[in-house]
Amino acid sequence: MDKDEFEKSFQNKIGANFNDRAKYYEINLEVFCELRTLLFEINNCLLLNFDRAAITLTNHLLERLLKLALINSEIGIGSIETNKWNEVFQEPHKKYGTISLANSIELCKKFELITGEEKNYLFDRIRILMRNGFSHADSSNILAHLPDDLKMIQGNFSNPNEKKEISVNQKIIPFLQALQMESFATQTSKPYFDYVYDLIFRIENRLIEKSKNV
């Protein structure tokens, strides 16, 4: 594929998707300002139909969001004098910077940064399907609902009339796994991003309300 073909392909995708994605380029964050560039990158992936890349980056966005939520919950969301940055952030970074997604979810629920319903959805669905499925390249749970036996017809180029039925397990054969994962990504990349995008603002609002009660 030459440069002109790439440009034409990208132009077609931008033309088809820009109206739906445009609102996500107008981001007005009050607490999680450092997430803007990451949101911009993910939206670019979705604009160009890079669905698996978008999901993997959204996984990163979610994990970063929850850690930042815990840090901001501990130190507050007010301004901090520059000469105190190291002192203020050292302990929260040590406590939350390397924790697992499961622990982040549990702690965010404990500190009322997410609701019980959000905690269950993040823990039972997002952690298992989206994070494990893409960031850890574990397709087992995403493909678990598929039948073990897929009936296919095998042909013969030298004898076109010769056909026979074979049975394959699409959950263990790499190229069939890839097709199913691509289909899953196409269907879920945008709803997943929307969920995490909305969650950012819900957590922001909770941190702002918490700051008013301090």
JODAVEN-V100680 format. One record per backbone hydrogen bond with DSSP energy under -0.5 kcal/mol. NH is the residue of the N-H (numbers start at 1). CO is the residue of the C=O. If there is no record, write none. Layout:
nh=NH co=CO
nh=NH co=CO
This chain:
nh=6 co=2
nh=7 co=3
nh=8 co=4
nh=9 co=5
nh=10 co=6
nh=11 co=7
nh=12 co=8
nh=13 co=9
nh=14 co=10
nh=15 co=11
nh=16 co=12
nh=17 co=13
nh=18 co=14
nh=20 co=17
nh=21 co=17
nh=22 co=18
nh=24 co=21
nh=25 co=22
nh=26 co=23
nh=27 co=25
nh=28 co=26
nh=29 co=27
nh=33 co=31
nh=35 co=32
nh=36 co=33
nh=39 co=35
nh=40 co=36
nh=41 co=37
nh=42 co=38
nh=43 co=39
nh=44 co=40
nh=45 co=41
nh=46 co=42
nh=47 co=43
nh=48 co=44
nh=49 co=46
nh=50 co=45
nh=51 co=49
nh=54 co=50
nh=55 co=51
nh=56 co=52
nh=57 co=53
nh=58 co=54
nh=59 co=55
nh=60 co=56
nh=61 co=57
nh=62 co=58
nh=63 co=59
nh=64 co=60
nh=65 co=61
nh=66 co=62
nh=67 co=63
nh=68 co=64
nh=69 co=65
nh=70 co=66
nh=71 co=67
nh=72 co=68
nh=73 co=69
nh=74 co=70
nh=75 co=71
nh=76 co=72
nh=84 co=81
nh=85 co=82
nh=88 co=84
nh=89 co=85
nh=90 co=86
nh=91 co=87
nh=92 co=88
nh=93 co=89
nh=94 co=90
nh=95 co=91
nh=96 co=92
nh=97 co=93
nh=99 co=96
nh=104 co=100
nh=105 co=101
nh=106 co=102
nh=107 co=103
nh=108 co=104
nh=109 co=105
nh=110 co=106
nh=111 co=107
nh=112 co=109
nh=113 co=108
nh=114 co=108
nh=119 co=115
nh=120 co=116
nh=121 co=117
nh=122 co=118
nh=123 co=119
nh=124 co=120
nh=125 co=121
nh=126 co=121
nh=127 co=122
nh=129 co=125
nh=130 co=125
nh=130 co=126
nh=131 co=126
nh=132 co=127
nh=133 co=129
nh=134 co=130
nh=135 co=130
nh=135 co=131
nh=136 co=131
nh=138 co=132
nh=139 co=137
nh=143 co=139
nh=144 co=141
nh=146 co=143
nh=150 co=148
nh=150 co=168
nh=151 co=149
nh=152 co=166
nh=154 co=152
nh=154 co=164
nh=155 co=153
nh=159 co=156
nh=162 co=159
nh=163 co=161
nh=164 co=154
nh=166 co=152
nh=168 co=150
nh=170 co=168
nh=172 co=169
nh=173 co=169
nh=174 co=172
nh=176 co=173
nh=177 co=173
nh=178 co=174
nh=179 co=175
nh=180 co=176
nh=181 co=177
nh=182 co=178
nh=183 co=179
nh=184 co=180
nh=185 co=181
nh=186 co=182
nh=187 co=183
nh=188 co=184
nh=189 co=185
nh=192 co=188
nh=193 co=189
nh=194 co=190
nh=195 co=191
nh=196 co=192
nh=197 co=193
nh=198 co=194
nh=199 co=195
nh=200 co=196
nh=201 co=197
nh=202 co=198
nh=203 co=199
nh=204 co=200
nh=205 co=201
nh=206 co=202
nh=207 co=203
nh=208 co=204
nh=209 co=205
nh=210 co=206
nh=211 co=207
nh=212 co=208
nh=213 co=209
nh=213 co=210
nh=214 co=211
